[in-house]
Amino acid sequence: MIYFNLFLQFFHIGLFSFGGGYATLPFLYHIAENQKWYSIQQLTDMIAISSITPGPVGVNVATFAGFTTSGIIGAIIATTSIILPSYIIVILISKALEKFETNPNVKAAIYALKPAGCGLLAAVGINMFLNNANLTGMLLLLFLFFLSLKQKHDPLFYLGISALVGILAGFLNLTT
């Protein structure tokens, strides 16, 4: 019965929490108070660990909460049930888009959304660059840009170079 309740609680969280992983916190707090599967202190620890581990915070917290509640099976059930509503919704939307892909209004909306999305990403990138620009970063950007024009490498190669330069620059700033 605990597994079914775990599924229902986390399916509910996945279905009704909009706005990212931190939007799940009121639901998780409610579970801590009412179900007593974990304490508020444990929830605080789960949030802290989930914030520094890779992946979405809400999914990470669900995994930790499920594990705390019912071990590995609980973790699998909580993780699966919190992502299941999004999965179902995406499948339904994709099927609806397939059905209406020939509709001129849908085509126009998608046509307009593509450059808008690119513009938003570019604006974020430019904003991050301007707010964090330094001489080392600009020189590295120019160097890697021209290197990528001359030599085709895997993007991980360029990320590795960037990481090494960043570590070296940080080390030099700390020791000087």
N, C-alpha and C positions, 0 to 999 in steps of 0.2 A: 504493500500500500504506500510505503514511503516513496518508492520509485514513481508511482503514478502521481502523487502529490508534487513531487519534485518536478516532474514533466509539466504539470499544469501551471505551477507557479512561474517557472522560467519561460514557458511558452507565452504566458500572459505578459511577462516583462518584455520579451522580444516583440510582441504584437503592439504594445502600447507605449513603449519608451521611444520617443523621437528626440533626436538631437545629439546622438553619440553616446558613448559609454557612460559618461557621467550622468546622463538622464536616467540610467537604471538605478541610481543610488537611492532615491526615495522608495522604490519597490523593494530593494534589497534590505533597507532599513526596516521596512514594514514586515518583511519575512523574519528578520532578527527579533523583532518585538513580539510577533504573534505566533510564529511557528517554533521559535526557540531552537532552530537547527544550528545556529551559531550565535555568538554574543556580539554586542556592538564593538567590543575591542577586537574580536576576530575580524569583523567586517572592516574596521579601520586598517588592520594589518593587510587584509586581502586587497584593499584599494591601493595601499602604498606599494605592495609588491606588483600588482597589476599595472600600475602606472609606469614602472621601470622595466617591465618585461615586454618583449615584442608582441605585437598584436593589439587588437581592439580592447580597450579597457573593460567594456561590458562583458565581452566574451571571456576574458581572463578572470574577471571576478566571478562569473558564473561557474567557470571551471573550478576555481578555488572553493566556492561555496558548495558546489556539488560534492567535491572531494571531502570537505569538512563534514558535510551532512551524512554522506553514505559511501565514502571511499571512491575507488576508481570507477565503479559502475555509476555512482552518483555524479561524478565529474563528467562522464560521457553523456549521461542523460541531460544534465543541466546545460552543457555546452551545445548539444544537438538541439535541445528544445528552445534555446534562446535565439539560435540562428535560423531555425525552421520557418518562422513567420516571414522573415525577409526573403528567404529562398522561395517560398511559395508566391509571395507578392511579385518578385522579379520575374518568375516564370509566367504568371498571369499577365503582367504588363508586356512582356516580350511577345506573348501570343496575341495580345490585343494589337500591338504595333504591327505584327505580321499581317493581321487581318486588315488594318487600315493603312498599310504602307503605300498603297496606290492613291489614297485620298490626297488631293492637292493641298488641303489645309495642314495635314500631318506632315507632308513633304516639306512645306514651307516652314513649319515650326522647327523641324529637325535641321533644315538647311540653315536657319537663323541661329539655332542653338550651338552648332559646331564652332563658328567663329566667336560667339559669345563666350563659350567655354575656354577656347584658346586665349581670348583676351583676358579673361579672369586669371588664368594660370600665368600668363605673361605679366600681368599687373602684380601678382603676388611675388613672382620671381624678381621683377625689377625692384619692388619695394624691399624685399629681403636683401637684395644686392646693395641698394642705396643705404639701408640702415646698418649694414654690416660690412661695408666696403673698407678695405685697407690695402695698402700697397702690395703686400704679399699676395693677397687674394686676387687682386687685379692682374698682377704679373703672372700668377699661376693660370688664371683664366685665359689670358692671351697666349701663353706658352702652350697650354693644352689644346686650345682652339686651333692654332697653327699646326701643332703636332698631329691632330686628328685629320687635318686636311692632307698632310703628307703621308701619314701612315695609318692604315686602318687596323685598329686593335679592338678587342672586346671592351665594352664600356667599363667592365670591372678593372681593367688595366689603368684607365684614367682615374677611376675612383681610388684605386690603390695608391697611385702617385699623389693624388690630392690628400689622402689620409696621412701619408708619410710626411708631406710638406706641412700639413696642419699640426701634426705631432711635433715635428722639429721646430716649427715656428712657436708653438706653445712652450716647448721646453726652453728655447732661447729667451723667450719673454720672461719666463719664471726665474731663470738663473741670472738675468742681467739686472 
